[in-house]
Every structure is written in structure tokens, then in C-alpha cells.
Amino acid sequence: MPAFWIYKCNSKGREYQRTYGDWAEVFATTEAQWWGTTKVVPELANANKDDTILAYQTDRNELVGVARVVGWRPQGKYKRLILKPVRTIGVRVRPLKEANSTVARIPALQPGPIRTLYPISRADAAALLKAAGVHLKFSADEPDSKAEQAAKGAGFGTPDQNKLVEKAAVRFVARHYRGQGCSVRDVSSENRGYDLLCKVSGEESHVEVKGARGEGQQFIITANELNAW
């Protein structure tokens, strides 16, 4: 039977962290993608196909969403965990613990040794999701089409959701350009009509980044962005 896990991430990049990241990057899309490698976090090998992941962002104390393990991608003698987002949640965990004694007693949410992947029982997972106002059916043989339907709701979200998606999209694109050898500066706060200033070998690119939740690949272009284009 598929297992349930709380997968904790922190984006602060503290000295004690083996790696860092923000779940907002994963839930900015409905596409399956790799998130974590056994090269850095060996205990990820405990997760198996069809397991359910409860994505927890510790530096925001946020239950970001639910994802499913869809497989692995080889990385030499290691492997990368492939996840598919199922449902975005975006609820703070601390108030849930304060209001619900069952949630407060969940072992994975207690103080203790810092890890990445924490086992959680099906009953505790259901209680945590119910407290967060989420009702999902867990089934090992649920077809992907149903998981995709649960992840729909694209288009235009709340201001807070849009802000998270935008930040995740900018981080994703900046990482791509840095991987191409570019120096990258985020100028989104300077009202230039684009988000990233990328330079390499004397050439300069002005990059406007757009992110969309779910399947509806829609976005707004402002007059300033259009003029810059």
C-alpha cells in the first residue's frame, strides 16, 4: 500500500542544511518534475511510486500542497525523485496545531532531529488535510487524469497565490540562465518592464518572466512590459 510522507523544505540556505528549496517552484505548475536527489538526501530513497507527499515549507510554516511520487530519474549511482503536484493548499500549520489536538500530536510535526522526509500515517495525513480544509481521496490505482483534475484551477488566483507563483517562476528562469553561464540580476522592483537582466560574453538580455498556476497558461502583459518588448 502506498505510504504517506511529510517532505520538509527550507529556502533560507542555513549552514546546517544539506540543500534548500521552495515548494512554490513545484506547485507553480501541474507538470511532473524532479525535486530532490538521493545524492544529497539519501532518505528520499524510502519513497516509492504512488506514495503521497505532503509538502511542508518550514521557513513559512506552510502546508504548501499535496504531490504524488510518479517515479525516479537516474543520476549516475543516485536517483532523482519525480513528483507530480495534485493539490495546492497554502495553509499555515501552527494555527492548525493550536486548534486541533490530533494535528498537534502528529509525530512528524514535533520538535526533534532535523530531517527532510518524515513518515506520517494515513489517518494523521487525513486529519491534517481535513484541518486544512482539504478533502482528497487516496487510492493507489487512481488514474493520473483524476490527479490532474484535482490540480486544475489555473488562470488567476488570489494575490498571495499569484505572488508565490511569480516568485517561483522568476527563481526558475534565473536558475536556467545561470546554468547557461549568465550573470543574472533581478530588476523586477525597478519598473523597467522586465524582470531579469542577464549578461554573458558582453551580450545582454532583458527577460520578462510569467508564471501560471494549473493548466490554463494565461497571463497579463502590462503596458510597461509591452513598451519594453
CORUR-V230153 format. One record per run of one state. SS is the DSSP state (A for helix, B for strand, O for the rest). FROM is the first residue (numbers start at 0). LEN is the number of residues. Records with the same first field share a line. If there is no record, write none. Layout:
# CORUR-V230153
SS = FROM-LEN / FROM-LEN
This chain:
# CORUR-V230153
O = 0-3 / 9-13 / 25-7 / 37-4 / 46-5 / 60-1 / 75-2 / 99-1 / 104-2 / 109-7 / 119-2 / 131-12 / 150-8 / 179-3 / 186-1 / 190-5 / 200-2 / 207-15 / 228-1
B = 3-6 / 32-5 / 51-6 / 61-14 / 77-15 / 116-3 / 182-4 / 195-5 / 202-5
A = 22-3 / 41-5 / 57-3 / 92-7 / 100-4 / 106-3 / 121-10 / 143-7 / 158-21 / 187-3 / 222-6
